[in-house]
Amino acid sequence: MSSFQPALLAAVLAASSLAAQATTLNLAADAQWQAFGVDNFSAISMGTEWIDNADSNAAGFGTPLDFSFTIAAGFVGQLTVVDASMAGDTFNVFSNGHLLGATSSVPVQVYGSAPDVGYDYDAALLSNAFSRGVFTLGAGTYSITGALAQSLMLDDGQGGLSPLNATAGAVKLSVSAVPEPSSLALVFAALGATWLVSRRGASR
């Protein structure tokens, strides 16, 4: 028996154990930011998926990160995703393994000259230099993951650029009740009455 087969088996087992490792965070519907990182050097997979990189000594350091939550029937959720640190990155966002959408397009930036807000996610959300996405979600159970789609670039000093493939970002979730049909009817009736009164006033 050749030594190739045991080596192949070991590689397959190692790959499957990496795939099984992940860090799941329960995302509360409290509109508070929950941070994630991207760093292909720190990621166990050496990829650009969202990872838990808050503490290099933690057991979950470098593992893929997913944010889990459930939205009850009769409620609607708003998931906000923002890039931070230095501008120029965008993300693909996935829900239960399927593409939910992408964050907004922003110009490609070069390290050293890119706008920088550090870990101030509110400041990043207010700046058009930083990519963000707002996703409306109906009732259901969600596992939200993400990956870098566009990276801040590094200048090699000789006219070449290469992706940094490292950034910080955050997500937050808010949930509100879906208005009852009778409440919606009252709102539309009030809007119609307001429009009618304004039309009569304008015709005098």
C-alpha atoms as one frame of an Amber mdcrd trajectory, in Angstrom:
protein
   0.000   0.000   0.000   1.466   3.322  -1.028   1.950   6.213   1.422  -0.169
   8.376  -0.904  -3.482   6.883   0.277  -2.991   7.620   4.009  -1.785  11.131
   3.138  -4.852  11.694   0.963  -7.140  10.390   3.705  -5.483  12.696   6.264
  -5.949  15.691   3.948  -9.642  14.865   3.429 -10.212  14.477   7.177  -8.415
  17.754   7.897 -10.503  19.585   5.298 -13.743  18.160   6.680 -12.801  19.131
  10.243 -12.101  22.705   9.089 -15.482  22.833   7.392 -17.133  21.640  10.599
 -15.498  24.376  12.688 -17.535  27.536  12.830 -18.531  30.159  15.334 -22.245
  30.848  15.649 -23.432  34.021  17.379 -27.047  34.639  18.282 -27.893  38.053
  16.858 -30.275  39.898  19.166 -32.919  42.167  17.655 -31.617  45.124  19.674
 -30.168  47.253  16.849 -26.700  46.884  18.405 -23.652  46.278  16.238 -22.015
  42.836  16.263 -18.524  42.886  14.757 -16.907  40.501  12.313 -13.517  40.418
  10.640 -12.077  39.418   7.300  -8.437  38.386   7.098  -7.168  35.715   4.740
  -4.018  35.434   6.880  -5.943  34.735  10.107  -8.777  32.685   8.575  -8.333
  28.955   9.086  -9.474  28.436   5.490  -7.123  31.211   4.264 -10.254  32.630
   2.614 -12.098  35.939   2.783 -15.271  34.880   4.589 -16.453  36.681   7.716
 -14.511  35.322  10.679 -14.405  35.684  14.427 -11.144  37.526  14.950 -11.876
  39.501  18.112  -9.342  37.582  20.222  -6.466  35.589  18.765  -6.351  33.500
  21.946 -10.023  32.487  21.721 -10.971  28.981  20.603 -13.020  30.316  17.675
 -10.322  32.612  16.278 -10.181  32.390  12.489 -13.271  30.202  12.106 -16.122
  31.135   9.770 -18.680  33.282  11.570 -22.450  33.116  11.222 -25.128  35.207
  12.892 -28.275  33.267  13.774 -31.717  34.532  14.736 -35.420  33.872  14.324
 -38.079  36.389  13.320 -41.505  35.416  14.638 -44.680  35.407  12.571 -46.256
  38.849  12.418 -42.881  40.596  12.534 -40.412  41.905   9.964 -36.667  42.323
  10.402 -34.182  44.826   9.068 -30.600  43.556   8.829 -27.919  46.210   8.349
 -24.375  45.332   7.232 -21.552  47.882   7.096 -17.866  47.884   6.209 -15.590
  49.776   8.599 -11.930  50.398   9.337 -10.689  51.658   5.938 -13.053  52.237
   2.999 -12.991  50.303  -0.254 -14.386  46.903   0.682 -17.737  45.362  -0.271
 -19.429  42.134   0.828 -21.678  39.405  -0.481 -24.211  38.491   2.199 -25.732
  35.021   2.457 -28.843  33.776   4.249 -28.970  30.059   5.043 -26.287  29.471
   2.412 -28.062  31.385  -0.370 -27.032  34.813  -1.667 -29.169  37.448   0.028
 -27.505  40.339  -1.796 -24.461  42.562  -1.910 -23.553  45.696  -0.041 -23.407
  48.978  -1.954 -20.749  49.702  -4.550 -17.924  51.996  -3.481 -14.782  53.146
  -5.281 -11.715  50.945  -4.945  -9.356  52.536  -2.436  -5.617  52.205  -1.818
  -4.185  51.510   1.626  -2.694  54.663   3.119  -5.070  57.056   1.385  -8.447
  55.404   2.080 -10.906  57.078   4.474 -10.532  55.500   7.922 -13.117  55.430
  10.741 -11.586  52.616  12.782 -14.291  50.560  14.474 -16.892  53.335  14.566
 -19.665  51.500  12.711 -22.147  54.371  13.049 -19.659  56.747  11.397 -19.072
  54.218   8.606 -22.817  53.870   8.054 -23.151  57.637   7.646 -20.248  57.910
   5.161 -20.795  57.246   1.458 -17.171  56.102   1.239 -18.106  52.908   3.105
 -20.175  50.071   1.694 -23.411  49.129   3.432 -26.508  47.039   2.862 -29.964
  46.989   4.411 -31.988  43.814   3.949 -35.655  43.302   4.850 -36.429  39.835
   6.208 -39.763  38.149   6.830 -40.654  35.607   9.494 -38.271  32.661   9.642
 -34.999  31.329  11.020 -31.802  32.766   9.573 -28.100  32.011   9.495 -26.305
  35.040   8.052 -22.783  34.745   6.679 -20.693  36.882   4.370 -17.568  37.152
   2.277 -15.424  39.891   0.817 -16.434  40.814  -2.740 -14.092  43.795  -3.284
 -10.981  44.586  -1.280  -8.971  47.634  -0.335  -5.778  47.527  -2.397  -2.091
  47.577  -1.467   0.440  49.490  -3.555   3.631  47.485  -4.045   5.611  50.672
  -4.676   6.309  49.710  -8.292   2.955  50.645  -9.800   1.233  47.361  -8.986
  -1.800  46.856  -6.781  -2.894  43.753  -4.920  -5.909  43.137  -2.642  -5.339
  43.493   1.097  -8.109  40.945   1.815  -8.510  42.160   5.387 -11.082  44.470
   6.940 -13.577  44.888   9.767 -17.332  45.196   9.611 -20.497  44.715  11.606
 -24.133  43.665  11.426 -27.179  44.730  13.421 -30.789  43.583  13.509 -33.993
  45.412  14.363 -37.447  43.819  14.355 -40.867  45.448  14.271 -44.436  44.214
  14.120 -46.112  44.027  10.731 -49.061  46.490  10.757 -52.498  44.850  10.898
 -54.565  45.224   7.682 -57.109  47.370   9.584 -54.315  49.703  10.724 -53.054
  50.010   7.152 -56.582  50.831   5.980 -56.795  53.638   8.562 -53.430  55.024
   7.453 -54.476  55.044   3.779 -57.859  56.607   4.668 -56.101  59.379   6.606
 -53.703  59.989   3.726 -56.643  60.141   1.291 -58.524  62.624   3.474 -55.419
  64.808   3.789 -54.957  64.782   0.014 -58.636  65.658  -0.553 -58.513  68.604
   1.868 -55.294  69.896   0.259 -56.882  69.655  -3.231 -59.955  71.603  -2.119
 -57.775  74.270  -0.542 -55.716  74.591  -3.726 -58.798  74.975  -5.950 -60.134
  77.989  -4.002
